[in-house]
């Protein structure tokens, strides 16, 4: 079988598809499984044992992406297409190319063009579970109850980079990673909160912090460094996606909003304190398929009446949902995880809710 998966671009979205890709590989071990995806997704999926070829698509939507999909379908002689990104144009084009098996979510007008329509993601359903349902629509895996974790293939060179980074900057364990960015402003914790937390970790617990993020967060990282008295190293904008994963694997705890690096930390087995407000952690929160004991995660989510607003905040830019998560609260949860890491004991995953009910 030759199968094409039409994937997404953001780091977190791409990582969320890796358990589904693992299901497809176990179900069809000799199949050719190709993935059409954006640049960031390609970077994080590179080296996956579940993928034969990664095909880069244009960075923006419209005609360019449509033509890339058409060319890929025409050249690949595919028997099946699975649409992780189930939008109408992605459903119509495989139908026009007469691909025999077309799997996707029955949403946005896609259903008439699919041979295997799958119910759209339900409210409160984690995105990983929804993608798993897409994969299983092609046939039950050998072990229907088997669950696969998020997966990143990191090279020895990437781990060497991480080790050299920590040595070069004289950062001694325990070390906490602070992820300063996210795709939308309403998902970003306040810069002054990061600065206060870094100072408190250093003065009260003797813990070093490292700033993490992409090039677009470089200015924010400099502003945070300018606010602190504690030693604060920045890796923002200096790593590839795989180098970031290797560096995260060397840290004791990662603190992040709903972002790609948060999910990279989960994939690498690093405990996290996840800060949620405009998005629902039951849908896009830390995913640990194996056991919460293997990778402890604490989610701070106040569940305000306006949450989750997703892409449509109503607070005029105040972002009350994250403003209410104080550095002191995050410090307390971080110290708990640090103690657990040092003692090599276990902690169940917890969603801490205050100020409202789910």
Secondary structure by P-SEA (a helix, b strand, c coil): cbbbbbccccaaaaaaaaaaaaaaaaaccccbbbbbbcaaaaaaacccccccbbbbccccccaaaaaaaaaaaaaccccbbbbccccaaaaaaaaaacccbbbbccccccccccccccccccccccaaaaaaaaaacccccccccccccbbbbbcaaaaaaaaaaaaaacccccbbbbbcccccccccccaaaaaaaaaaaaacccbbbbbbbcccaaaaaaaaaaacccccccccccccaaaaaaaaaaccbbbbcccaaaaaaaaabbbbbcccccccccccccccccccccbbbbbbbcccccccccccccccccccccccccaaaaaaaaaaaaaaaaacccccbbbbbccccc
